[in-house]
Amino acid sequence: MACISRHNYHSRLPKMVSEKPFPDPLSPSYRLDKVFPVYAMGLPDPVPHSILDGSDPIWEAVKHEAKLEAEKEPILSSFLYASVLSHECLEQVLAFVVANRLQSPTLLATQLMDIMSNVIMHDKGIQRSIRLDAQAFKERDPACLSYCTAILYMKGFHALQVHRVAHVLWHQGRTILAQALQSRVNEVFAIDIHPAAKIGEGILLDHGTGVVIGETAVIGNRVSLMQAVTLGGTGKDTSDRHPKIGEGALIGAGSTILGNIKVGEGVMIAAGSLVLKDAPPRSIVAGIPAKVIGGLREHDPALTMKHDATKPFFTDVAANFIDEKSSGAKKEANN
């Protein structure tokens, strides 16, 4: 996918229902810099060889959805034009949107756009991950009605992409800048991902609020994490101290996974669980502390998003509660 020239892009923009074309940001009658001052300063010129080769269906879908939304809600037409339709590729859109969300008086949006663009435009791995993450949000989150929704509004998606940039910077030795991005994402989105953490592609951070992912954590491909999930360490040891999550795992809301333990492929961890030891592949894990309470037929529960613990879990919990209560009563009687 090669980025087309700015002149050709503007000439190819479709017309609205009113038959009026999208406004030209260079025309005197439309001062885009008054509405979106960052965009008026421009993005770095795209590097054609750094963009994914061939067709780009995600980008085409985003543009199409943005045009339809602009027709439905004319009040958003300027926002959608500046955020999506005025750009030449998905990478530019993401850099613009994230920069505007994370900007602060001391960390300017123009600086953030430069940082994001300089990494993303030259990293095909990130370009691929952006699209697979967008697909994960669209397919797994019922609240995400379109690719455009994920790109423009989903803070879990934005936090992931900033992490991918920070991860590259971290390994380039630019650790202070990487930590500055981590800190800003935490302040704005309430999502804390250490730049050194290794995260696969096709990831869903559903809601995202309260997610904490530690420095030596590793997350495989096609994993779904709900809100308030913690992948934490224990103690003050600086070595490998965080969980390793296998491909296709589904981590329920409020789950806490501590230490250098392994959660196998296709594991479903029920909401509110405290996981302190390894979980075998394709198992259901629940409780405080968590135990294996069953197995799964599907290979990737992250794709089905069936993260209720099911009837056997509640039956097991009730039975254990009765047994523990009976044992306690007998001990008191014997005493």
Steps between C-alpha positions, in 0.01 A plus 500: 500500500666823391393838629373720218598863466313761702381674182360180347340399828302820534386476137365149560297578814132412446216746535258515790129442467458875448733466200749732669855361505700476817658841565851565376719587801705730277203716401463841673136425584593198713757562771568147621771628730233675709321172562791255490821703545718190508397375159564839344868454584507176304650155542835375371483391138422128484772265381344283225725199556410487871129446434352154465504374145182417315143580597402627842138402574508638856601846378242490222234402755601783735473758223164364383361497855623854565329625183172336600520640852568848364184470289293385798639758742603815312604659828786245509607554140788735592619262772483198268667689218791616719532166681457256210414624154774758464771241562670271255527177698392335824834570665452875464147477639617312807785743566265797470225356720727372775708820505190709552377276782832491685620856454580713803643848556849349524463216248363655184284317250742588220782334694288193568406473132865512404587230751217271392553555128876455505461157658183369337578608144821299503382189684296249301447290810313783671307576181380140495418501874294820467273331248473169688420685824234706321352177367502351851306798639250493213434126518510436876357813662125543435532868595749558220269553204766566237872518432464876511367473855810312611739738326334819625357424843616178666756584768604137535595501133685830534691383808611187314636693204686750720650205684621354171680825425637526855622139477707585191639810668587299811710258297663788316633620835258794516363379831415843643282584199337155517418550867364848429254345253409230753436762765285715273289201391450410866390855584255532210368144454562341844688218326856424614715289268874492556689572175708183536197267515466277194153501345389300196254604231125470470461621860180631657511725807127518558423824688863504614450699819722376781709262288856463632765303307844468656847528354580133433145393409449322168162482324450271202293565187118519500466564875204690646531686830207660677516805726702512825723205408840498672801309371725576795819393669572413860766642729783732398685258273602665173531176303231325294206543736178542301247261341522343155160480328453242223330562167123520491458544875207695644565691822181599683431838661681573824729199476842519664784280378819527701854377457699329229233242426368360177140522384468247219348543157123532486454544876192678632554679832170590665434855617644593839741209520838510675741280304821405681609187315519363146177435311506210250394560139126517419390496863251709696659664801302676773500597865715663769750346482415370155459131425439303183128425496458358152611488141409672175417353164568814299865575439478878534245622758633850432320487165165380637512742798300254713655602830231392742612219728196287406277291728767241600706781656220620725409140590863437593522818707177419684617144574838620631329763714272237658793263559713772660210614716435142615870444576512822700194403700649158582826656616314739730294212639812295569664794673 
